[in-house]
Amino acid sequence: MQDYTRAPLAPEQGSPAATPKVIEEFFRVLREFHTVTHLAGDAKTTVDILKGILSEAEPKSVVAAGLPTAAKMLVETALKGVKHSFVEDLKASEAVGVISKADVGVTWASYGAARQGCIIEVAYDDAIKLASSLPRVHVALLSSRDVLPELPLAVAKVAALLRDEGAKKPVISIISGPSKTADIEMRLVYGVHGPHALHVVVLDWL
């Protein structure tokens, strides 16, 4: 595992929020992929949404990883009374064990692509990636500034990021719904090799 101290990608300051039409299409396509969508217009609503997800999931433990400071503070508020860990606070030797036992993982998505109904995760550490792929419920937070109409636009931004990073290469994941496979009798089955549920929470205030 690499260094956990690297700062996560923050929303692109100065970028306009996605239009309601783009958000509507983003949510529509995500729902087609069995993703649960949420729109938070302010910090309080964000906390309420997170509490609602946790109430439904009834987790024994939660892990969170790769969150910008503002989002981390709200997640911490929502997690009061629930056993939880922030991956960045864990020792490398204990991270996998803690993450593998968590029922819910809360992470930050760098970009969203409306027409394709997917989120793009940029993880600079294996443990941060595991927080979105091992727990049975994955909650991805995303700024409305980073919801783009098309996947090629998001890929171009990631490509520019990679060019700027030099030797520090992150793991790039494109996520479109909970885990699924068609290997069993050629039938599409959800929730097999990874999260059984994916919640995408778009923050329209950050």
LUMBA-685742 format. One record per residue (C-alpha): y, z, x; residue number from 1. Coordinates in Angstrom, 1 decimal. Layout:
residues N
{atom {Y; Z; X}; NUM}
...
END
This chain:
residues 206
{atom {0.0; 0.0; 0.0}; 1}
{atom {3.5; -0.7; 1.0}; 2}
{atom {6.7; 1.5; 1.0}; 3}
{atom {7.5; 2.8; -2.5}; 4}
{atom {11.2; 3.4; -1.6}; 5}
{atom {12.3; -0.1; -2.1}; 6}
{atom {14.8; -0.3; -4.9}; 7}
{atom {13.7; -2.2; -8.1}; 8}
{atom {15.5; -5.2; -9.3}; 9}
{atom {18.4; -4.2; -11.4}; 10}
{atom {19.8; -6.4; -14.3}; 11}
{atom {22.0; -9.2; -13.0}; 12}
{atom {25.5; -7.8; -13.3}; 13}
{atom {28.0; -10.3; -14.8}; 14}
{atom {25.3; -12.3; -16.5}; 15}
{atom {25.7; -12.7; -20.2}; 16}
{atom {23.2; -11.1; -22.6}; 17}
{atom {20.8; -13.6; -24.2}; 18}
{atom {22.0; -15.0; -27.5}; 19}
{atom {20.3; -13.7; -30.7}; 20}
{atom {18.6; -17.1; -31.1}; 21}
{atom {17.0; -16.8; -27.6}; 22}
{atom {15.9; -13.2; -28.3}; 23}
{atom {14.5; -14.3; -31.7}; 24}
{atom {12.4; -17.0; -30.1}; 25}
{atom {11.3; -14.7; -27.3}; 26}
{atom {10.0; -12.2; -29.8}; 27}
{atom {8.4; -14.8; -32.0}; 28}
{atom {6.4; -16.3; -29.2}; 29}
{atom {5.5; -12.9; -27.8}; 30}
{atom {4.1; -11.8; -31.1}; 31}
{atom {2.0; -14.9; -31.2}; 32}
{atom {0.4; -13.5; -28.0}; 33}
{atom {-0.3; -10.2; -29.7}; 34}
{atom {2.6; -8.4; -28.0}; 35}
{atom {4.6; -5.7; -29.9}; 36}
{atom {8.4; -6.3; -29.5}; 37}
{atom {11.3; -3.9; -29.7}; 38}
{atom {15.1; -4.4; -29.4}; 39}
{atom {17.2; -1.4; -28.3}; 40}
{atom {20.9; -1.7; -28.9}; 41}
{atom {21.8; 1.6; -27.1}; 42}
{atom {20.4; 4.3; -24.9}; 43}
{atom {19.4; 6.6; -27.8}; 44}
{atom {17.5; 3.8; -29.6}; 45}
{atom {15.7; 3.1; -26.3}; 46}
{atom {14.5; 6.7; -26.1}; 47}
{atom {13.5; 6.7; -29.8}; 48}
{atom {11.4; 3.5; -29.3}; 49}
{atom {9.7; 4.9; -26.3}; 50}
{atom {8.9; 8.2; -28.2}; 51}
{atom {7.5; 6.1; -31.1}; 52}
{atom {5.2; 4.1; -28.7}; 53}
{atom {4.0; 7.3; -27.1}; 54}
{atom {3.4; 9.0; -30.5}; 55}
{atom {1.2; 6.0; -31.5}; 56}
{atom {-0.7; 5.8; -28.2}; 57}
{atom {-1.3; 9.6; -27.9}; 58}
{atom {-1.6; 9.5; -24.1}; 59}
{atom {-3.1; 12.2; -22.0}; 60}
{atom {-0.9; 11.0; -19.1}; 61}
{atom {1.7; 8.4; -18.4}; 62}
{atom {2.8; 6.6; -15.2}; 63}
{atom {6.1; 4.8; -14.7}; 64}
{atom {7.1; 2.5; -11.9}; 65}
{atom {9.8; 0.2; -10.6}; 66}
{atom {12.5; 1.3; -13.0}; 67}
{atom {16.2; 0.9; -12.2}; 68}
{atom {18.1; 4.3; -12.3}; 69}
{atom {19.5; 4.0; -15.8}; 70}
{atom {16.1; 3.1; -17.3}; 71}
{atom {14.3; 5.8; -15.3}; 72}
{atom {16.6; 8.5; -16.7}; 73}
{atom {15.8; 7.4; -20.3}; 74}
{atom {12.1; 7.2; -19.7}; 75}
{atom {12.1; 10.6; -18.2}; 76}
{atom {13.9; 11.9; -21.4}; 77}
{atom {11.3; 10.2; -23.6}; 78}
{atom {8.4; 11.7; -21.6}; 79}
{atom {9.5; 15.3; -22.0}; 80}
{atom {6.4; 17.3; -23.1}; 81}
{atom {4.1; 14.5; -21.9}; 82}
{atom {2.2; 14.7; -18.6}; 83}
{atom {3.7; 11.9; -16.5}; 84}
{atom {4.3; 10.7; -13.0}; 85}
{atom {6.7; 8.3; -11.3}; 86}
{atom {4.8; 6.1; -8.9}; 87}
{atom {7.6; 6.3; -6.3}; 88}
{atom {7.2; 10.1; -6.2}; 89}
{atom {3.5; 9.9; -5.4}; 90}
{atom {1.8; 9.9; -2.0}; 91}
{atom {0.1; 6.6; -1.2}; 92}
{atom {-3.3; 8.5; -1.0}; 93}
{atom {-3.0; 9.8; -4.5}; 94}
{atom {-1.3; 6.9; -6.3}; 95}
{atom {-4.4; 4.9; -7.3}; 96}
{atom {-6.2; 8.0; -8.7}; 97}
{atom {-3.2; 9.0; -10.8}; 98}
{atom {-2.6; 5.5; -12.1}; 99}
{atom {-6.2; 4.9; -13.0}; 100}
{atom {-6.3; 8.0; -15.2}; 101}
{atom {-3.1; 7.2; -17.1}; 102}
{atom {-3.2; 5.9; -20.7}; 103}
{atom {0.2; 4.3; -20.6}; 104}
{atom {2.1; 2.5; -17.9}; 105}
{atom {5.9; 1.9; -18.1}; 106}
{atom {7.4; -0.7; -15.8}; 107}
{atom {10.4; -3.0; -15.4}; 108}
{atom {10.2; -6.7; -16.0}; 109}
{atom {12.6; -8.8; -13.9}; 110}
{atom {12.9; -11.8; -16.3}; 111}
{atom {11.6; -13.0; -19.6}; 112}
{atom {11.1; -16.6; -20.7}; 113}
{atom {11.7; -17.2; -24.4}; 114}
{atom {10.0; -20.5; -25.1}; 115}
{atom {6.8; -19.5; -23.2}; 116}
{atom {6.8; -15.9; -24.5}; 117}
{atom {6.2; -14.3; -21.2}; 118}
{atom {7.7; -11.7; -18.8}; 119}
{atom {7.9; -12.0; -15.1}; 120}
{atom {7.2; -8.9; -13.0}; 121}
{atom {8.3; -8.7; -9.4}; 122}
{atom {6.5; -5.8; -7.6}; 123}
{atom {7.0; -4.9; -4.0}; 124}
{atom {4.1; -2.5; -3.9}; 125}
{atom {0.5; -2.6; -5.0}; 126}
{atom {0.8; 0.7; -6.9}; 127}
{atom {3.7; -0.6; -9.0}; 128}
{atom {1.6; -3.6; -10.0}; 129}
{atom {-1.3; -1.3; -10.9}; 130}
{atom {1.0; 0.7; -13.2}; 131}
{atom {1.2; -2.4; -15.4}; 132}
{atom {-2.4; -3.5; -15.2}; 133}
{atom {-4.6; -0.4; -15.3}; 134}
{atom {-3.4; 1.8; -18.2}; 135}
{atom {-4.7; 0.8; -21.7}; 136}
{atom {-1.1; 0.5; -22.9}; 137}
{atom {1.6; -1.3; -20.9}; 138}
{atom {5.3; -0.8; -21.9}; 139}
{atom {7.6; -3.3; -20.2}; 140}
{atom {11.4; -2.7; -20.2}; 141}
{atom {13.7; -5.7; -19.8}; 142}
{atom {17.5; -6.2; -19.9}; 143}
{atom {18.7; -8.8; -22.4}; 144}
{atom {20.7; -10.3; -19.5}; 145}
{atom {17.5; -11.4; -18.0}; 146}
{atom {15.9; -13.1; -21.0}; 147}
{atom {16.1; -16.8; -20.3}; 148}
{atom {15.4; -19.8; -22.6}; 149}
{atom {12.8; -21.4; -20.4}; 150}
{atom {10.2; -20.3; -17.7}; 151}
{atom {11.6; -22.9; -15.1}; 152}
{atom {14.9; -21.1; -15.2}; 153}
{atom {13.2; -17.8; -14.5}; 154}
{atom {11.0; -19.3; -11.7}; 155}
{atom {14.2; -20.7; -10.1}; 156}
{atom {15.7; -17.2; -10.0}; 157}
{atom {12.5; -15.8; -8.5}; 158}
{atom {12.4; -18.6; -5.9}; 159}
{atom {16.0; -17.8; -4.9}; 160}
{atom {15.0; -14.2; -4.6}; 161}
{atom {12.1; -15.0; -2.3}; 162}
{atom {14.3; -17.1; -0.1}; 163}
{atom {16.7; -14.2; 0.3}; 164}
{atom {14.0; -11.6; 1.0}; 165}
{atom {12.8; -13.1; 4.3}; 166}
{atom {9.5; -11.6; 5.3}; 167}
{atom {9.4; -9.1; 2.4}; 168}
{atom {7.3; -10.9; -0.1}; 169}
{atom {6.6; -9.3; -3.5}; 170}
{atom {3.7; -9.9; -5.9}; 171}
{atom {4.9; -12.1; -8.8}; 172}
{atom {3.1; -11.8; -12.1}; 173}
{atom {3.7; -13.7; -15.3}; 174}
{atom {2.5; -11.7; -18.2}; 175}
{atom {2.0; -13.1; -21.7}; 176}
{atom {0.4; -10.4; -23.9}; 177}
{atom {-2.4; -7.9; -23.5}; 178}
{atom {-5.5; -8.7; -21.4}; 179}
{atom {-7.7; -11.4; -22.9}; 180}
{atom {-10.8; -13.5; -22.1}; 181}
{atom {-12.8; -16.3; -23.7}; 182}
{atom {-15.8; -15.7; -21.5}; 183}
{atom {-17.8; -14.0; -24.3}; 184}
{atom {-19.4; -16.6; -26.4}; 185}
{atom {-16.3; -18.8; -26.0}; 186}
{atom {-14.3; -16.5; -28.3}; 187}
{atom {-10.9; -15.2; -27.4}; 188}
{atom {-11.1; -11.5; -27.1}; 189}
{atom {-8.1; -9.2; -26.4}; 190}
{atom {-8.1; -5.9; -24.4}; 191}
{atom {-11.0; -6.5; -22.1}; 192}
{atom {-10.0; -6.4; -18.4}; 193}
{atom {-6.6; -4.7; -18.6}; 194}
{atom {-4.1; -3.3; -21.1}; 195}
{atom {-5.3; -3.4; -24.7}; 196}
{atom {-1.7; -3.4; -25.9}; 197}
{atom {1.6; -4.7; -24.5}; 198}
{atom {5.0; -3.5; -25.7}; 199}
{atom {8.1; -5.4; -24.6}; 200}
{atom {11.4; -3.4; -25.1}; 201}
{atom {14.5; -5.5; -24.6}; 202}
{atom {17.5; -3.4; -23.7}; 203}
{atom {20.6; -5.1; -25.3}; 204}
{atom {22.9; -2.6; -23.7}; 205}
{atom {21.9; -2.6; -20.0}; 206}
END
